[in-house]
Structure formats: C-alpha cells, structure tokens
C-alpha cells in the first residue's frame, strides 16, 4: 500500500512506499526533504510521482556520513586564503610606505646587484635603530604570511576544481592567485 500526501514545502501531491512511513523523503518537485506521514492524506484518484528516499543509507546502522550539500568548501577556503594574501600584501606595503626613504640605499644596492652594498646598507639601517626595526619585522611577517596564504589558495583552488559545485569560486581563486605575482612584478614588488 502506498502513502499519498502533499509536500509540506510546495503542496504538490507525492507518493511513497509504505516502508517509508514516518521517515525523511525528498520531494520530486521542489527537492525539499519532508517527513512522510504514517498513512495517506490524499485520495487515491490522483497519481502523484514517486518520491525518492532522502537518505538511502538510513536503514543501515553504520555507513558513511552524509555529504554536505552547502557547496565546494575547498574552493571557498581557497578564495578566502588568496584574498587574505592580497590583504597581507597591502598591509605590508602600508607598513613599509613611511620608511621608503630609509630603504632607499638598500634598494639602490639591490638594483645595482651589489651584495656588499646591500650588507652595508642593512648594517647602517640596523645601527641606526640599535636592533632590527619593528616595522621591518612586521613587514617581513606580513610578506611571509602572504606567501603561505597565496600557496594555500593556489593549492585549494586546484583541488576545488575537482568538485562541480561552485567551481566558479575555485576558478576565481586561481585567477586572483595567478594575478598576484603579476601584480607584484608590475608594481616593482612594493
């Protein structure tokens, strides 16, 4: 004997086998998960489509946990990581901006490919503070964190492509991750 009832979400008539009484089923019209009643609440004259069980593993006492349907969490995490890397790079630039004059000698030696000049300029900078300047350490930590966040976003974006859900988010993460080195190269590395 089949159980006929109206979906509590879309109010359309559906039908389930009597073995699914008082259990979760999925509506064939709106894809909502509803609880089938213990007995029919509709007349036998209408022939509604057969609803599919919401959880095919519900009769088994053990089994894999249900797969989350919220989306591609790896792709979302990858996009967040890449955006975090962008934020960290911008923050490092803001930390270094007031000190560009102090870094001018170091930058000149780097551009001239003079290793001894870089060492001398860094030594002069360290001597002027008596210790490594805090702003230099903050910028270093931000650059290092941005590198790790960029790498996590790149790997997460590649892994996120494997899941069909929200694949566009994974592609967005990869586009931003690919654009970050280009931005750094074209801006002179901040």
C-alpha positions in Angstrom: 0.0 0.0 0.0 1.4 3.4 -1.0 1.2 6.6 1.1 -0.1 9.7 -0.7 0.4 13.1 0.8 1.0 16.7 0.0 4.6 18.1 0.2 4.8 20.4 3.2 7.0 22.7 1.1 5.4 23.0 -2.3 1.9 21.5 -1.5 2.1 19.2 -4.5 0.9 15.6 -4.2 3.6 12.9 -3.8 3.6 9.2 -3.1 6.0 6.9 -1.2 6.0 3.2 -0.5 4.6 2.3 2.9 8.0 1.3 4.2 9.0 5.0 4.2 6.2 6.0 6.6 7.4 8.5 9.2 10.8 8.8 7.5 12.5 11.6 5.5 11.9 11.6 1.8 12.8 14.0 -1.0 10.0 15.8 -2.9 10.4 15.2 -6.7 9.1 18.7 -7.5 10.9 21.1 -5.1 13.7 18.7 -3.9 12.8 19.5 -0.3 13.3 16.9 2.4 9.9 16.2 4.1 8.7 13.6 6.6 6.2 11.1 5.1 3.1 10.6 7.2 2.2 7.2 8.6 -0.9 7.0 6.4 -2.2 8.6 3.2 -3.7 12.0 3.5 -4.8 12.3 -0.2 -7.4 10.3 -2.1 -6.3 7.5 -4.5 -7.7 9.2 -7.6 -4.7 11.4 -8.2 -1.5 9.7 -9.3 1.4 11.7 -7.9 5.0 10.9 -8.8 7.0 8.6 -6.5 9.3 10.4 -4.0 12.8 9.3 -3.6 14.2 8.4 -0.1 16.1 11.3 1.4 18.8 9.1 2.8 19.3 5.7 1.2 21.7 4.7 4.0 19.2 5.4 6.7 18.2 1.7 7.0 21.9 0.7 7.6 23.1 1.2 11.2 26.6 2.1 10.0 27.7 3.9 7.0 29.5 6.9 5.7 28.2 10.3 7.0 26.1 12.3 4.6 27.9 14.5 2.2 27.4 18.2 3.0 25.4 20.0 0.3 26.4 23.5 1.1 28.9 23.8 -1.7 32.6 23.5 -2.5 34.2 24.4 0.8 37.7 23.9 -0.5 37.1 26.4 -3.3 35.6 28.9 -0.8 38.5 28.4 1.5 40.9 28.9 -1.4 39.3 32.2 -2.3 39.4 33.4 1.3 43.1 32.4 1.5 44.0 34.3 -1.7 42.1 37.4 -0.6 43.9 37.2 2.8 47.2 37.1 0.9 46.2 40.2 -1.0 45.2 41.9 2.2 48.5 41.0 3.8 50.5 42.4 0.9 48.6 45.6 1.1 49.2 45.8 4.8 52.9 45.2 4.3 53.0 48.0 1.8 51.3 50.3 4.3 53.9 49.3 6.9 56.8 50.0 4.6 55.4 53.2 2.9 56.6 55.6 5.7 60.0 54.1 5.6 60.8 54.1 1.9 63.5 56.8 2.4 65.2 54.6 4.9 65.2 51.7 2.5 66.4 53.8 -0.5 70.1 52.8 0.0 69.2 49.2 0.3 67.0 49.4 -2.8 69.8 51.1 -4.8 72.3 48.4 -3.8 69.8 45.7 -4.8 69.2 47.3 -8.2 72.9 47.6 -8.8 73.3 43.9 -7.8 75.9 44.9 -5.2 75.8 42.3 -2.5 78.4 44.1 -0.3 76.4 47.4 -0.8 73.2 45.6 0.4 75.0 44.3 3.5 76.5 47.7 4.3 73.1 49.5 3.8 71.3 46.9 6.0 74.1 47.2 8.7 73.7 51.0 8.6 69.9 50.6 9.0 70.3 48.2 11.9 72.8 50.5 13.6 70.5 53.5 13.4 67.9 51.6 15.5 70.3 49.5 17.6 68.2 46.5 16.8 66.1 45.3 13.8 63.4 48.0 13.3 59.9 46.7 14.4 58.4 47.9 11.1 60.8 45.8 9.2 59.9 42.7 11.2 56.2 43.4 10.8 56.6 43.8 7.0 58.6 40.5 6.9 56.0 38.6 8.9 53.2 40.0 6.6 55.1 39.1 3.4 55.8 35.6 4.8 52.1 35.1 5.8 51.0 36.4 2.4 53.2 33.8 0.7 51.8 31.0 2.7 48.2 32.2 2.2 48.9 32.5 -1.5 50.2 29.0 -1.7 47.3 27.6 0.3 44.9 29.5 -2.0 46.6 28.2 -5.1 46.6 24.6 -3.9 43.0 24.9 -2.7 41.8 26.4 -6.0 43.3 23.5 -7.9 41.7 21.0 -5.5 38.4 22.9 -5.7 38.3 22.3 -9.4 37.6 18.6 -8.8 34.2 19.4 -7.2 31.5 20.5 -9.6 29.7 22.6 -7.0 30.9 26.2 -7.0 33.6 25.5 -9.5 33.5 29.2 -10.4 34.7 30.1 -6.9 37.8 27.8 -7.5 38.4 29.5 -10.8 38.1 32.9 -9.2 40.6 31.9 -6.5 43.1 30.7 -9.2 42.7 33.8 -11.3 43.4 36.0 -8.2 46.3 33.7 -7.3 47.8 33.9 -10.8 47.3 37.7 -10.9 49.1 38.2 -7.6 52.7 37.5 -8.9 51.9 39.6 -12.0 50.8 42.5 -9.8 53.9 42.2 -7.6 56.1 42.1 -10.7 54.5 45.1 -12.4 54.3 47.2 -9.2 58.0 46.7 -8.5 57.5 44.3 -5.7 56.1 47.1 -3.5 
